[in-house]
Amino acid sequence: MIELLSVADVVSLTNAMFGFLAIIMIFSNEMRLAFSFILLALLTDGLDGIVARKIQKGELGEYMEAMADMISLGVAPAFFVYNTYYDTVLDNMFYHGLLVVVLIIFLSLSIVRLASFHIIKEEKFFVGLPASASTIFIIVLSFLKIEFMYILPFIVVISFAMISSLRFPKTGLKINAFAAIFILVTIIFGSMYYNFAPMMLFFAIAVYSIIGPIYVRKKLS
């Protein structure tokens, strides 16, 4: 089994490791560290594809990537949201149940998204909102502690956007480099300077998510 591993698979394992460390930090109530580990997982998620294309692609690649992403882009963000708003819902059974249901929807549709990614993928476009974008949306909003009743419908919309037929452009190396810089700056500065870094990261992903489908539609028309 070890012989089946490629360099890209090792990067995917690193992605999963960061997701697992994020979950440990969440249980330890170290939310700042958990936030950083999820963002590091996002960086390695983007890196494994680059490594696979440039260096070596193994037989386990598609399966390994999906399983790693399930931990770091599905389970860890769901735990992050739950722990962030736990004190808010602790004394309200209805809100608690509502939060759990919404996170089950997110987790379930994340599984569908990640499991079907390599079956329905297109060369130049993503079908449905990328799981990485949805993860950034919900963990940044949770990190900023947006009002509980606002984030719930947002998570539901984001969840269904992942399995929608909307097409989003695949970004090039330069844009990916800028995205990596945004993520690194957010990891370094966190909530410093009035949450400037996470807000800029959120804004960048929001622009991509809104403009992306419009750009693809015009390009295909």
Residue pairs with C-beta under 8 A, 6 or more apart in sequence:
4 58
4 59
4 60
5 58
5 60
6 52
6 55
6 56
6 57
6 58
6 60
6 61
7 51
7 55
7 56
8 48
8 49
8 51
8 52
8 55
8 56
8 57
8 58
8 61
9 48
9 58
9 60
9 61
9 64
11 44
11 47
11 48
11 51
12 44
12 48
12 61
12 64
12 65
12 67
12 68
13 64
13 68
14 44
15 41
15 44
15 45
15 48
15 65
15 68
15 69
15 71
15 72
16 41
16 67
16 68
16 71
16 72
18 37
18 38
18 40
18 41
18 44
18 72
19 37
19 38
19 41
19 68
19 71
19 72
19 73
19 75
19 76
20 71
20 76
21 37
22 33
22 34
22 35
22 37
22 38
22 41
22 72
22 76
22 79
22 80
23 34
23 71
23 75
23 76
23 79
25 31
25 33
25 34
25 37
26 34
26 76
26 79
26 80
26 83
29 83
31 80
31 83
31 84
31 143
32 190
32 191
34 76
34 80
34 83
35 80
35 139
35 143
35 190
36 187
36 190
37 76
38 72
38 76
38 77
38 80
38 135
38 139
39 139
39 183
39 186
39 187
40 187
41 72
41 73
41 76
42 72
42 73
42 132
42 135
42 136
42 183
43 180
43 183
43 184
45 65
45 68
45 69
45 72
45 73
45 132
46 132
46 176
46 179
46 180
48 61
48 65
48 68
49 65
52 58
52 61
58 64
62 118
66 114
66 115
66 117
66 118
69 114
69 131
70 110
70 111
70 114
72 135
73 110
73 114
73 131
73 132
73 134
73 135
74 106
74 107
74 110
74 111
74 114
74 131
75 107
77 106
77 135
77 138
77 139
78 103
78 106
78 107
80 138
80 139
80 142
81 99
81 103
81 106
81 138
81 139
81 142
81 151
81 155
82 99
82 100
82 103
84 142
84 143
84 145
85 99
85 142
85 148
85 151
88 95
88 148
89 95
89 96
89 98
89 99
89 148
90 96
95 148
98 152
99 148
99 152
102 152
102 155
102 156
103 155
105 155
105 156
105 159
106 134
106 138
106 155
106 156
106 158
106 159
109 159
109 160
109 162
109 163
110 131
110 134
110 159
110 162
112 162
112 163
113 128
113 131
113 162
113 163
114 131
116 163
117 131
120 127
121 127
122 167
124 169
124 170
125 167
125 168
125 169
125 170
125 216
126 167
126 168
126 169
126 170
127 165
127 166
127 167
128 161
128 162
128 163
128 164
128 165
128 166
128 168
129 158
129 161
129 162
129 164
129 166
129 168
129 209
130 162
130 168
131 162
133 168
133 205
133 208
133 209
134 158
134 159
134 161
134 162
136 201
136 202
136 205
137 154
137 158
137 202
137 205
137 206
137 209
138 151
138 154
138 155
138 158
140 186
140 198
140 199
140 201
140 202
141 151
141 154
141 202
142 151
143 191
143 195
143 198
144 195
144 198
144 199
144 202
146 154
161 209
166 213
167 212
167 213
167 216
167 217
167 220
168 208
168 209
168 212
168 213
168 216
169 212
169 215
169 216
169 219
171 179
171 208
178 204
179 204
182 197
182 200
182 201
182 204
183 201
185 197
185 200
185 201
186 197
186 198
186 200
186 201
188 197
189 196
189 197
190 197
190 198
191 198
